[in-house]
Amino acid sequence: SIHLAVDGWTAPIVASYLGIVVIWVDKGTLYRAVLEFSRLKESHSGKYLAKVIYECLERYNLSKFVC
């Protein structure tokens, strides 16, 4: 299984960003990888953020691991 760490913030120049990190364990070793650091272009609604995250997972062929 994989786990996601997602964090969003607004830069001083009033630009909003979303970072997506995937975390998994394989044979007792913990791994982490930054998948994406995206500039958000719309209102931060749950629907929009879910879309951004899902599209990122699709690009990396990871959406099949999401429940």
mmCIF file as Biopython writes it, N, C-alpha, C and O atoms, coordinates in Angstrom:
data_model
#
loop_
_atom_site.group_PDB
_atom_site.id
_atom_site.type_symbol
_atom_site.label_atom_id
_atom_site.label_alt_id
_atom_site.label_comp_id
_atom_site.label_asym_id
_atom_site.label_entity_id
_atom_site.label_seq_id
_atom_site.pdbx_PDB_ins_code
_atom_site.Cartn_x
_atom_site.Cartn_y
_atom_site.Cartn_z
_atom_site.occupancy
_atom_site.B_iso_or_equiv
_atom_site.auth_seq_id
_atom_site.auth_asym_id
_atom_site.pdbx_PDB_model_num
ATOM 1   N N  . SER A ? 1  ? 0.842   -1.187 0.000   1.0 0.0 1  A 1 
ATOM 2   C CA . SER A ? 1  ? 0.000   0.000  0.000   1.0 0.0 1  A 1 
ATOM 3   C C  . SER A ? 1  ? 0.883   1.244  0.000   1.0 0.0 1  A 1 
ATOM 4   O O  . SER A ? 1  ? 2.053   1.198  0.380   1.0 0.0 1  A 1 
ATOM 5   N N  . ILE A ? 2  ? 0.306   2.331  -0.426  1.0 0.0 2  A 1 
ATOM 6   C CA . ILE A ? 2  ? 1.018   3.607  -0.433  1.0 0.0 2  A 1 
ATOM 7   C C  . ILE A ? 2  ? 0.259   4.596  0.437   1.0 0.0 2  A 1 
ATOM 8   O O  . ILE A ? 2  ? -0.940  4.453  0.674   1.0 0.0 2  A 1 
ATOM 9   N N  . HIS A ? 3  ? 0.974   5.585  0.896   1.0 0.0 3  A 1 
ATOM 10  C CA . HIS A ? 3  ? 0.383   6.659  1.686   1.0 0.0 3  A 1 
ATOM 11  C C  . HIS A ? 3  ? 0.765   7.971  1.026   1.0 0.0 3  A 1 
ATOM 12  O O  . HIS A ? 3  ? 1.843   8.105  0.446   1.0 0.0 3  A 1 
ATOM 13  N N  . LEU A ? 4  ? -0.139  8.936  1.124   1.0 0.0 4  A 1 
ATOM 14  C CA . LEU A ? 4  ? 0.125   10.255 0.553   1.0 0.0 4  A 1 
ATOM 15  C C  . LEU A ? 4  ? 0.278   11.278 1.660   1.0 0.0 4  A 1 
ATOM 16  O O  . LEU A ? 4  ? -0.444  11.244 2.656   1.0 0.0 4  A 1 
ATOM 17  N N  . ALA A ? 5  ? 1.211   12.177 1.480   1.0 0.0 5  A 1 
ATOM 18  C CA . ALA A ? 5  ? 1.340   13.362 2.323   1.0 0.0 5  A 1 
ATOM 19  C C  . ALA A ? 5  ? 1.105   14.542 1.384   1.0 0.0 5  A 1 
ATOM 20  O O  . ALA A ? 5  ? 1.813   14.711 0.392   1.0 0.0 5  A 1 
ATOM 21  N N  . VAL A ? 6  ? 0.114   15.343 1.708   1.0 0.0 6  A 1 
ATOM 22  C CA . VAL A ? 6  ? -0.266  16.466 0.844   1.0 0.0 6  A 1 
ATOM 23  C C  . VAL A ? 6  ? -0.250  17.732 1.686   1.0 0.0 6  A 1 
ATOM 24  O O  . VAL A ? 6  ? -0.805  17.763 2.785   1.0 0.0 6  A 1 
ATOM 25  N N  . ASP A ? 7  ? 0.388   18.774 1.168   1.0 0.0 7  A 1 
ATOM 26  C CA . ASP A ? 7  ? 0.453   20.040 1.890   1.0 0.0 7  A 1 
ATOM 27  C C  . ASP A ? 7  ? 0.272   21.181 0.901   1.0 0.0 7  A 1 
ATOM 28  O O  . ASP A ? 7  ? 0.876   21.195 -0.172  1.0 0.0 7  A 1 
ATOM 29  N N  . GLY A ? 8  ? -0.555  22.119 1.273   1.0 0.0 8  A 1 
ATOM 30  C CA . GLY A ? 8  ? -0.770  23.290 0.431   1.0 0.0 8  A 1 
ATOM 31  C C  . GLY A ? 8  ? -0.412  24.548 1.195   1.0 0.0 8  A 1 
ATOM 32  O O  . GLY A ? 8  ? -0.552  24.604 2.417   1.0 0.0 8  A 1 
ATOM 33  N N  . TRP A ? 9  ? 0.048   25.553 0.474   1.0 0.0 9  A 1 
ATOM 34  C CA . TRP A ? 9  ? 0.367   26.830 1.106   1.0 0.0 9  A 1 
ATOM 35  C C  . TRP A ? 9  ? 0.349   27.939 0.073   1.0 0.0 9  A 1 
ATOM 36  O O  . TRP A ? 9  ? 0.344   27.703 -1.136  1.0 0.0 9  A 1 
ATOM 37  N N  . THR A ? 10 ? 0.340   29.147 0.588   1.0 0.0 10 A 1 
ATOM 38  C CA . THR A ? 10 ? 0.339   30.328 -0.275  1.0 0.0 10 A 1 
ATOM 39  C C  . THR A ? 10 ? 1.657   31.059 -0.086  1.0 0.0 10 A 1 
ATOM 40  O O  . THR A ? 10 ? 2.053   31.360 1.040   1.0 0.0 10 A 1 
ATOM 41  N N  . ALA A ? 11 ? 2.330   31.342 -1.183  1.0 0.0 11 A 1 
ATOM 42  C CA . ALA A ? 11 ? 3.599   32.070 -1.162  1.0 0.0 11 A 1 
ATOM 43  C C  . ALA A ? 11 ? 3.327   33.560 -0.959  1.0 0.0 11 A 1 
ATOM 44  O O  . ALA A ? 11 ? 2.215   34.025 -1.210  1.0 0.0 11 A 1 
ATOM 45  N N  . PRO A ? 12 ? 4.327   34.306 -0.510  1.0 0.0 12 A 1 
ATOM 46  C CA . PRO A ? 12 ? 4.149   35.746 -0.294  1.0 0.0 12 A 1 
ATOM 47  C C  . PRO A ? 12 ? 3.696   36.503 -1.543  1.0 0.0 12 A 1 
ATOM 48  O O  . PRO A ? 12 ? 3.131   37.591 -1.433  1.0 0.0 12 A 1 
ATOM 49  N N  . ILE A ? 13 ? 3.933   35.948 -2.709  1.0 0.0 13 A 1 
ATOM 50  C CA . ILE A ? 13 ? 3.508   36.634 -3.933  1.0 0.0 13 A 1 
ATOM 51  C C  . ILE A ? 13 ? 2.063   36.284 -4.291  1.0 0.0 13 A 1 
ATOM 52  O O  . ILE A ? 13 ? 1.612   36.532 -5.409  1.0 0.0 13 A 1 
ATOM 53  N N  . VAL A ? 14 ? 1.352   35.709 -3.334  1.0 0.0 14 A 1 
ATOM 54  C CA . VAL A ? 14 ? -0.060  35.336 -3.462  1.0 0.0 14 A 1 
ATOM 55  C C  . VAL A ? 14 ? -0.276  34.235 -4.512  1.0 0.0 14 A 1 
ATOM 56  O O  . VAL A ? 14 ? -1.291  34.223 -5.208  1.0 0.0 14 A 1 
ATOM 57  N N  . ALA A ? 15 ? 0.657   33.346 -4.614  1.0 0.0 15 A 1 
ATOM 58  C CA . ALA A ? 15 ? 0.503   32.172 -5.467  1.0 0.0 15 A 1 
ATOM 59  C C  . ALA A ? 15 ? 0.347   30.966 -4.543  1.0 0.0 15 A 1 
ATOM 60  O O  . ALA A ? 15 ? 1.075   30.840 -3.559  1.0 0.0 15 A 1 
ATOM 61  N N  . SER A ? 16 ? -0.590  30.089 -4.851  1.0 0.0 16 A 1 
ATOM 62  C CA . SER A ? 16 ? -0.839  28.910 -4.024  1.0 0.0 16 A 1 
ATOM 63  C C  . SER A ? 16 ? -0.233  27.672 -4.665  1.0 0.0 16 A 1 
ATOM 64  O O  . SER A ? 16 ? -0.236  27.519 -5.887  1.0 0.0 16 A 1 
ATOM 65  N N  . TYR A ? 17 ? 0.284   26.797 -3.818  1.0 0.0 17 A 1 
ATOM 66  C CA . TYR A ? 17 ? 0.948   25.587 -4.288  1.0 0.0 17 A 1 
ATOM 67  C C  . TYR A ? 17 ? 0.460   24.374 -3.513  1.0 0.0 17 A 1 
ATOM 68  O O  . TYR A ? 17 ? -0.041  24.490 -2.394  1.0 0.0 17 A 1 
ATOM 69  N N  . LEU A ? 18 ? 0.615   23.211 -4.127  1.0 0.0 18 A 1 
ATOM 70  C CA . LEU A ? 18 ? 0.270   21.952 -3.488  1.0 0.0 18 A 1 
ATOM 71  C C  . LEU A ? 18 ? 1.415   20.974 -3.714  1.0 0.0 18 A 1 
ATOM 72  O O  . LEU A ? 18 ? 1.821   20.726 -4.849  1.0 0.0 18 A 1 
ATOM 73  N N  . GLY A ? 19 ? 1.928   20.426 -2.624  1.0 0.0 19 A 1 
ATOM 74  C CA . GLY A ? 19 ? 2.974   19.414 -2.707  1.0 0.0 19 A 1 
ATOM 75  C C  . GLY A ? 19 ? 2.378   18.042 -2.433  1.0 0.0 19 A 1 
ATOM 76  O O  . GLY A ? 19 ? 1.583   17.881 -1.507  1.0 0.0 19 A 1 
ATOM 77  N N  . ILE A ? 20 ? 2.760   17.056 -3.233  1.0 0.0 20 A 1 
ATOM 78  C CA . ILE A ? 20 ? 2.249   15.693 -3.073  1.0 0.0 20 A 1 
ATOM 79  C C  . ILE A ? 20 ? 3.441   14.747 -2.949  1.0 0.0 20 A 1 
ATOM 80  O O  . ILE A ? 20 ? 4.297   14.683 -3.832  1.0 0.0 20 A 1 
ATOM 81  N N  . VAL A ? 21 ? 3.479   14.014 -1.833  1.0 0.0 21 A 1 
ATOM 82  C CA . VAL A ? 21 ? 4.561   13.069 -1.549  1.0 0.0 21 A 1 
ATOM 83  C C  . VAL A ? 21 ? 3.942   11.688 -1.362  1.0 0.0 21 A 1 
ATOM 84  O O  . VAL A ? 21 ? 2.911   11.552 -0.704  1.0 0.0 21 A 1 
ATOM 85  N N  . VAL A ? 22 ? 4.560   10.679 -1.930  1.0 0.0 22 A 1 
ATOM 86  C CA . VAL A ? 22 ? 4.114   9.301  -1.743  1.0 0.0 22 A 1 
ATOM 87  C C  . VAL A ? 22 ? 5.101   8.607  -0.805  1.0 0.0 22 A 1 
ATOM 88  O O  . VAL A ? 22 ? 6.312   8.810  -0.892  1.0 0.0 22 A 1 
ATOM 89  N N  . ILE A ? 23 ? 4.556   7.781  0.094   1.0 0.0 23 A 1 
ATOM 90  C CA . ILE A ? 23 ? 5.359   7.079  1.097   1.0 0.0 23 A 1 
ATOM 91  C C  . ILE A ? 23 ? 4.952   5.606  1.068   1.0 0.0 23 A 1 
ATOM 92  O O  . ILE A ? 23 ? 3.763   5.287  1.039   1.0 0.0 23 A 1 
ATOM 93  N N  . TRP A ? 24 ? 5.948   4.707  1.077   1.0 0.0 24 A 1 
ATOM 94  C CA . TRP A ? 24 ? 5.638   3.282  1.098   1.0 0.0 24 A 1 
ATOM 95  C C  . TRP A ? 24 ? 6.768   2.523  1.776   1.0 0.0 24 A 1 
ATOM 96  O O  . TRP A ? 24 ? 7.878   3.032  1.930   1.0 0.0 24 A 1 
ATOM 97  N N  . VAL A ? 25 ? 6.462   1.303  2.173   1.0 0.0 25 A 1 
ATOM 98  C CA . VAL A ? 25 ? 7.451   0.415  2.786   1.0 0.0 25 A 1 
ATOM 99  C C  . VAL A ? 25 ? 7.589   -0.810 1.892   1.0 0.0 25 A 1 
ATOM 100 O O  . VAL A ? 25 ? 6.595   -1.402 1.472   1.0 0.0 25 A 1 
ATOM 101 N N  . ASP A ? 26 ? 8.827   -1.179 1.609   1.0 0.0 26 A 1 
ATOM 102 C CA . ASP A ? 26 ? 9.103   -2.378 0.819   1.0 0.0 26 A 1 
ATOM 103 C C  . ASP A ? 26 ? 10.194  -3.171 1.522   1.0 0.0 26 A 1 
ATOM 104 O O  . ASP A ? 26 ? 11.311  -2.685 1.706   1.0 0.0 26 A 1 
ATOM 105 N N  . LYS A ? 27 ? 9.862   -4.388 1.909   1.0 0.0 27 A 1 
ATOM 106 C CA . LYS A ? 27 ? 10.814  -5.273 2.592   1.0 0.0 27 A 1 
ATOM 107 C C  . LYS A ? 27 ? 11.450  -4.598 3.802   1.0 0.0 27 A 1 
ATOM 108 O O  . LYS A ? 27 ? 12.653  -4.716 4.033   1.0 0.0 27 A 1 
ATOM 109 N N  . GLY A ? 28 ? 10.624  -3.888 4.571   1.0 0.0 28 A 1 
ATOM 110 C CA . GLY A ? 28 ? 11.079  -3.257 5.797   1.0 0.0 28 A 1 
ATOM 111 C C  . GLY A ? 28 ? 11.775  -1.921 5.634   1.0 0.0 28 A 1 
ATOM 112 O O  . GLY A ? 28 ? 12.183  -1.323 6.628   1.0 0.0 28 A 1 
ATOM 113 N N  . THR A ? 29 ? 11.922  -1.437 4.416   1.0 0.0 29 A 1 
ATOM 114 C CA . THR A ? 29 ? 12.570  -0.149 4.175   1.0 0.0 29 A 1 
ATOM 115 C C  . THR A ? 29 ? 11.519  0.896  3.816   1.0 0.0 29 A 1 
ATOM 116 O O  . THR A ? 29 ? 10.666  0.667  2.958   1.0 0.0 29 A 1 
ATOM 117 N N  . LEU A ? 30 ? 11.592  2.042  4.480   1.0 0.0 30 A 1 
ATOM 118 C CA . LEU A ? 30 ? 10.673  3.150  4.231   1.0 0.0 30 A 1 
ATOM 119 C C  . LEU A ? 30 ? 11.194  3.998  3.078   1.0 0.0 30 A 1 
ATOM 120 O O  . LEU A ? 30 ? 12.362  4.386  3.059   1.0 0.0 30 A 1 
ATOM 121 N N  . TYR A ? 31 ? 10.325  4.280  2.124   1.0 0.0 31 A 1 
ATOM 122 C CA . TYR A ? 31 ? 10.671  5.114  0.970   1.0 0.0 31 A 1 
ATOM 123 C C  . TYR A ? 31 ? 9.733   6.313  0.904   1.0 0.0 31 A 1 
ATOM 124 O O  . TYR A ? 31 ? 8.570   6.232  1.300   1.0 0.0 31 A 1 
ATOM 125 N N  . ARG A ? 32 ? 10.259  7.427  0.397   1.0 0.0 32 A 1 
ATOM 126 C CA . ARG A ? 32 ? 9.468   8.639  0.163   1.0 0.0 32 A 1 
ATOM 127 C C  . ARG A ? 32 ? 9.894   9.222  -1.170  1.0 0.0 32 A 1 
ATOM 128 O O  . ARG A ? 32 ? 11.068  9.177  -1.538  1.0 0.0 32 A 1 
ATOM 129 N N  . ALA A ? 33 ? 8.923   9.771  -1.891  1.0 0.0 33 A 1 
ATOM 130 C CA . ALA A ? 33 ? 9.242   10.421 -3.161  1.0 0.0 33 A 1 
ATOM 131 C C  . ALA A ? 33 ? 8.287   11.589 -3.370  1.0 0.0 33 A 1 
ATOM 132 O O  . ALA A ? 33 ? 7.078   11.461 -3.176  1.0 0.0 33 A 1 
ATOM 133 N N  . VAL A ? 34 ? 8.841   12.718 -3.765  1.0 0.0 34 A 1 
ATOM 134 C CA . VAL A ? 34 ? 8.010   13.862 -4.125  1.0 0.0 34 A 1 
ATOM 135 C C  . VAL A ? 34 ? 7.472   13.596 -5.524  1.0 0.0 34 A 1 
ATOM 136 O O  . VAL A ? 34 ? 8.237   13.426 -6.473  1.0 0.0 34 A 1 
ATOM 137 N N  . LEU A ? 35 ? 6.154   13.563 -5.642  1.0 0.0 35 A 1 
ATOM 138 C CA . LEU A ? 35 ? 5.542   13.346 -6.949  1.0 0.0 35 A 1 
ATOM 139 C C  . LEU A ? 35 ? 5.348   14.655 -7.693  1.0 0.0 35 A 1 
ATOM 140 O O  . LEU A ? 35 ? 5.576   14.741 -8.900  1.0 0.0 35 A 1 
ATOM 141 N N  . GLU A ? 36 ? 4.927   15.661 -6.966  1.0 0.0 36 A 1 
ATOM 142 C CA . GLU A ? 36 ? 4.561   16.890 -7.657  1.0 0.0 36 A 1 
ATOM 143 C C  . GLU A ? 36 ? 4.579   18.083 -6.712  1.0 0.0 36 A 1 
ATOM 144 O O  . GLU A ? 36 ? 4.321   17.961 -5.514  1.0 0.0 36 A 1 
ATOM 145 N N  . PHE A ? 37 ? 4.887   19.225 -7.279  1.0 0.0 37 A 1 
ATOM 146 C CA . PHE A ? 37 ? 4.802   20.517 -6.605  1.0 0.0 37 A 1 
ATOM 147 C C  . PHE A ? 37 ? 4.084   21.418 -7.601  1.0 0.0 37 A 1 
ATOM 148 O O  . PHE A ? 37 ? 4.697   21.949 -8.527  1.0 0.0 37 A 1 
ATOM 149 N N  . SER A ? 38 ? 2.782   21.585 -7.404  1.0 0.0 38 A 1 
ATOM 150 C CA . SER A ? 38 ? 1.943   22.236 -8.414  1.0 0.0 38 A 1 
ATOM 151 C C  . SER A ? 38 ? 1.427   23.583 -7.955  1.0 0.0 38 A 1 
ATOM 152 O O  . SER A ? 38 ? 1.095   23.777 -6.785  1.0 0.0 38 A 1 
ATOM 153 N N  . ARG A ? 39 ? 1.367   24.495 -8.883  1.0 0.0 39 A 1 
ATOM 154 C CA . ARG A ? 39 ? 0.709   25.773 -8.608  1.0 0.0 39 A 1 
ATOM 155 C C  . ARG A ? 39 ? -0.789  25.569 -8.791  1.0 0.0 39 A 1 
ATOM 156 O O  . ARG A ? 39 ? -1.236  25.049 -9.813  1.0 0.0 39 A 1 
ATOM 157 N N  . LEU A ? 40 ? -1.553  25.983 -7.796  1.0 0.0 40 A 1 
ATOM 158 C CA . LEU A ? 40 ? -3.007  25.862 -7.863  1.0 0.0 40 A 1 
ATOM 159 C C  . LEU A ? 40 ? -3.573  27.060 -8.603  1.0 0.0 40 A 1 
ATOM 160 O O  . LEU A ? 40 ? -3.224  28.203 -8.311  1.0 0.0 40 A 1 
ATOM 161 N N  . LYS A ? 41 ? -4.445  26.794 -9.558  1.0 0.0 41 A 1 
ATOM 162 C CA . LYS A ? 41 ? -4.961  27.852 -10.423 1.0 0.0 41 A 1 
ATOM 163 C C  . LYS A ? 41 ? -6.424  28.167 -10.176 1.0 0.0 41 A 1 
ATOM 164 O O  . LYS A ? 41 ? -6.978  29.069 -10.805 1.0 0.0 41 A 1 
ATOM 165 N N  . GLU A ? 42 ? -7.064  27.429 -9.261  1.0 0.0 42 A 1 
ATOM 166 C CA . GLU A ? 42 ? -8.481  27.632 -8.969  1.0 0.0 42 A 1 
ATOM 167 C C  . GLU A ? 42 ? -8.678  27.745 -7.464  1.0 0.0 42 A 1 
ATOM 168 O O  . GLU A ? 42 ? -7.739  27.600 -6.682  1.0 0.0 42 A 1 
ATOM 169 N N  . SER A ? 43 ? -9.923  28.008 -7.078  1.0 0.0 43 A 1 
ATOM 170 C CA . SER A ? 43 ? -10.300 28.039 -5.673  1.0 0.0 43 A 1 
ATOM 171 C C  . SER A ? 43 ? -9.976  26.688 -5.041  1.0 0.0 43 A 1 
ATOM 172 O O  . SER A ? 43 ? -10.085 25.656 -5.703  1.0 0.0 43 A 1 
ATOM 173 N N  . HIS A ? 44 ? -9.585  26.683 -3.793  1.0 0.0 44 A 1 
ATOM 174 C CA . HIS A ? 44 ? -9.116  25.471 -3.125  1.0 0.0 44 A 1 
ATOM 175 C C  . HIS A ? 44 ? -10.264 24.627 -2.585  1.0 0.0 44 A 1 
ATOM 176 O O  . HIS A ? 44 ? -10.232 24.216 -1.425  1.0 0.0 44 A 1 
ATOM 177 N N  . SER A ? 45 ? -11.248 24.370 -3.384  1.0 0.0 45 A 1 
ATOM 178 C CA . SER A ? 45 ? -12.373 23.533 -2.957  1.0 0.0 45 A 1 
ATOM 179 C C  . SER A ? 45 ? -11.901 22.085 -2.848  1.0 0.0 45 A 1 
ATOM 180 O O  . SER A ? 45 ? -10.914 21.694 -3.471  1.0 0.0 45 A 1 
ATOM 181 N N  . GLY A ? 46 ? -12.606 21.307 -2.062  1.0 0.0 46 A 1 
ATOM 182 C CA . GLY A ? 46 ? -12.267 19.897 -1.933  1.0 0.0 46 A 1 
ATOM 183 C C  . GLY A ? 46 ? -12.313 19.177 -3.266  1.0 0.0 46 A 1 
ATOM 184 O O  . GLY A ? 46 ? -11.484 18.310 -3.545  1.0 0.0 46 A 1 
ATOM 185 N N  . LYS A ? 47 ? -13.284 19.540 -4.088  1.0 0.0 47 A 1 
ATOM 186 C CA . LYS A ? 47 ? -13.431 18.908 -5.405  1.0 0.0 47 A 1 
ATOM 187 C C  . LYS A ? 47 ? -12.214 19.205 -6.289  1.0 0.0 47 A 1 
ATOM 188 O O  . LYS A ? 47 ? -11.699 18.315 -6.965  1.0 0.0 47 A 1 
ATOM 189 N N  . TYR A ? 48 ? -11.762 20.460 -6.278  1.0 0.0 48 A 1 
ATOM 190 C CA . TYR A ? 48 ? -10.606 20.837 -7.102  1.0 0.0 48 A 1 
ATOM 191 C C  . TYR A ? 48 ? -9.327  20.161 -6.600  1.0 0.0 48 A 1 
ATOM 192 O O  . TYR A ? 48 ? -8.544  19.644 -7.397  1.0 0.0 48 A 1 
ATOM 193 N N  . LEU A ? 49 ? -9.116  20.166 -5.284  1.0 0.0 49 A 1 
ATOM 194 C CA . LEU A ? 49 ? -7.911  19.542 -4.735  1.0 0.0 49 A 1 
ATOM 195 C C  . LEU A ? 49 ? -7.903  18.037 -5.006  1.0 0.0 49 A 1 
ATOM 196 O O  . LEU A ? 49 ? -6.857  17.471 -5.325  1.0 0.0 49 A 1 
ATOM 197 N N  . ALA A ? 50 ? -9.060  17.389 -4.882  1.0 0.0 50 A 1 
ATOM 198 C CA . ALA A ? 50 ? -9.150  15.960 -5.196  1.0 0.0 50 A 1 
ATOM 199 C C  . ALA A ? 50 ? -8.795  15.712 -6.656  1.0 0.0 50 A 1 
ATOM 200 O O  . ALA A ? 50 ? -8.126  14.730 -6.976  1.0 0.0 50 A 1 
ATOM 201 N N  . LYS A ? 51 ? -9.239  16.593 -7.540  1.0 0.0 51 A 1 
ATOM 202 C CA . LYS A ? 51 ? -8.943  16.466 -8.974  1.0 0.0 51 A 1 
ATOM 203 C C  . LYS A ? 51 ? -7.439  16.584 -9.226  1.0 0.0 51 A 1 
ATOM 204 O O  . LYS A ? 51 ? -6.869  15.791 -9.975  1.0 0.0 51 A 1 
ATOM 205 N N  . VAL A ? 52 ? -6.802  17.570 -8.602  1.0 0.0 52 A 1 
ATOM 206 C CA . VAL A ? 52 ? -5.357  17.775 -8.775  1.0 0.0 52 A 1 
ATOM 207 C C  . VAL A ? 52 ? -4.586  16.549 -8.277  1.0 0.0 52 A 1 
ATOM 208 O O  . VAL A ? 52 ? -3.661  16.081 -8.941  1.0 0.0 52 A 1 
ATOM 209 N N  . ILE A ? 53 ? -4.967  16.039 -7.122  1.0 0.0 53 A 1 
ATOM 210 C CA . ILE A ? 53 ? -4.284  14.873 -6.557  1.0 0.0 53 A 1 
ATOM 211 C C  . ILE A ? 53 ? -4.511  13.641 -7.435  1.0 0.0 53 A 1 
ATOM 212 O O  . ILE A ? 53 ? -3.568  12.904 -7.726  1.0 0.0 53 A 1 
ATOM 213 N N  . TYR A ? 54 ? -5.750  13.416 -7.856  1.0 0.0 54 A 1 
ATOM 214 C CA . TYR A ? 54 ? -6.046  12.245 -8.686  1.0 0.0 54 A 1 
ATOM 215 C C  . TYR A ? 54 ? -5.291  12.302 -10.011 1.0 0.0 54 A 1 
ATOM 216 O O  . TYR A ? 54 ? -4.750  11.290 -10.458 1.0 0.0 54 A 1 
ATOM 217 N N  . GLU A ? 55 ? -5.249  13.472 -10.641 1.0 0.0 55 A 1 
ATOM 218 C CA . GLU A ? 55 ? -4.528  13.608 -11.915 1.0 0.0 55 A 1 
ATOM 219 C C  . GLU A ? 55 ? -3.034  13.328 -11.737 1.0 0.0 55 A 1 
ATOM 220 O O  . GLU A ? 55 ? -2.403  12.732 -12.611 1.0 0.0 55 A 1 
ATOM 221 N N  . CYS A ? 56 ? -2.476  13.755 -10.615 1.0 0.0 56 A 1 
ATOM 222 C CA . CYS A ? 56 ? -1.071  13.457 -10.317 1.0 0.0 56 A 1 
ATOM 223 C C  . CYS A ? 56 ? -0.872  11.948 -10.195 1.0 0.0 56 A 1 
ATOM 224 O O  . CYS A ? 56 ? 0.064   11.393 -10.771 1.0 0.0 56 A 1 
ATOM 225 N N  . LEU A ? 57 ? -1.748  11.288 -9.446  1.0 0.0 57 A 1 
ATOM 226 C CA . LEU A ? 57 ? -1.639  9.840  -9.280  1.0 0.0 57 A 1 
ATOM 227 C C  . LEU A ? 57 ? -1.798  9.113  -10.612 1.0 0.0 57 A 1 
ATOM 228 O O  . LEU A ? 57 ? -1.136  8.103  -10.850 1.0 0.0 57 A 1 
ATOM 229 N N  . GLU A ? 58 ? -2.658  9.611  -11.466 1.0 0.0 58 A 1 
ATOM 230 C CA . GLU A ? 58 ? -2.835  9.020  -12.799 1.0 0.0 58 A 1 
ATOM 231 C C  . GLU A ? 58 ? -1.544  9.119  -13.611 1.0 0.0 58 A 1 
ATOM 232 O O  . GLU A ? 58 ? -1.162  8.163  -14.286 1.0 0.0 58 A 1 
ATOM 233 N N  . ARG A ? 59 ? -0.867  10.275 -13.548 1.0 0.0 59 A 1 
ATOM 234 C CA . ARG A ? 59 ? 0.380   10.458 -14.306 1.0 0.0 59 A 1 
ATOM 235 C C  . ARG A ? 59 ? 1.442   9.429  -13.906 1.0 0.0 59 A 1 
ATOM 236 O O  . ARG A ? 59 ? 2.258   9.012  -14.728 1.0 0.0 59 A 1 
ATOM 237 N N  . TYR A ? 60 ? 1.417   9.033  -12.646 1.0 0.0 60 A 1 
ATOM 238 C CA . TYR A ? 60 ? 2.400   8.069  -12.150 1.0 0.0 60 A 1 
ATOM 239 C C  . TYR A ? 60 ? 1.836   6.650  -12.060 1.0 0.0 60 A 1 
ATOM 240 O O  . TYR A ? 60 ? 2.465   5.763  -11.484 1.0 0.0 60 A 1 
ATOM 241 N N  . ASN A ? 61 ? 0.653   6.441  -12.630 1.0 0.0 61 A 1 
ATOM 242 C CA . ASN A ? 61 ? -0.002  5.131  -12.627 1.0 0.0 61 A 1 
ATOM 243 C C  . ASN A ? 61 ? -0.199  4.600  -11.203 1.0 0.0 61 A 1 
ATOM 244 O O  . ASN A ? 61 ? -0.033  3.407  -10.947 1.0 0.0 61 A 1 
ATOM 245 N N  . LEU A ? 62 ? -0.555  5.504  -10.278 1.0 0.0 62 A 1 
ATOM 246 C CA . LEU A ? 62 ? -0.757  5.127  -8.882  1.0 0.0 62 A 1 
ATOM 247 C C  . LEU A ? 62 ? -2.215  5.185  -8.448  1.0 0.0 62 A 1 
ATOM 248 O O  . LEU A ? 62 ? -2.531  4.805  -7.321  1.0 0.0 62 A 1 
ATOM 249 N N  . SER A ? 63 ? -3.103  5.646  -9.304  1.0 0.0 63 A 1 
ATOM 250 C CA . SER A ? 63 ? -4.506  5.808  -8.903  1.0 0.0 63 A 1 
ATOM 251 C C  . SER A ? 63 ? -5.143  4.477  -8.512  1.0 0.0 63 A 1 
ATOM 252 O O  . SER A ? 63 ? -6.097  4.457  -7.735  1.0 0.0 63 A 1 
ATOM 253 N N  . LYS A ? 64 ? -4.633  3.374  -9.037  1.0 0.0 64 A 1 
ATOM 254 C CA . LYS A ? 64 ? -5.188  2.053  -8.712  1.0 0.0 64 A 1 
ATOM 255 C C  . LYS A ? 64 ? -4.954  1.671  -7.249  1.0 0.0 64 A 1 
ATOM 256 O O  . LYS A ? 64 ? -5.580  0.735  -6.751  1.0 0.0 64 A 1 
ATOM 257 N N  . PHE A ? 65 ? -4.067  2.381  -6.558  1.0 0.0 65 A 1 
ATOM 258 C CA . PHE A ? 65 ? -3.783  2.093  -5.157  1.0 0.0 65 A 1 
ATOM 259 C C  . PHE A ? 65 ? -4.646  2.899  -4.193  1.0 0.0 65 A 1 
ATOM 260 O O  . PHE A ? 65 ? -4.558  2.716  -2.979  1.0 0.0 65 A 1 
ATOM 261 N N  . VAL A ? 66 ? -5.472  3.781  -4.725  1.0 0.0 66 A 1 
ATOM 262 C CA . VAL A ? 66 ? -6.307  4.643  -3.886  1.0 0.0 66 A 1 
ATOM 263 C C  . VAL A ? 66 ? -7.640  3.963  -3.624  1.0 0.0 66 A 1 
ATOM 264 O O  . VAL A ? 66 ? -8.289  3.471  -4.547  1.0 0.0 66 A 1 
ATOM 265 N N  . CYS A ? 67 ? -8.041  3.939  -2.362  1.0 0.0 67 A 1 
ATOM 266 C CA . CYS A ? 67 ? -9.336  3.332  -2.007  1.0 0.0 67 A 1 
ATOM 267 C C  . CYS A ? 67 ? -10.452 4.343  -2.151  1.0 0.0 67 A 1 
ATOM 268 O O  . CYS A ? 67 ? -11.613 4.022  -1.898  1.0 0.0 67 A 1 
#
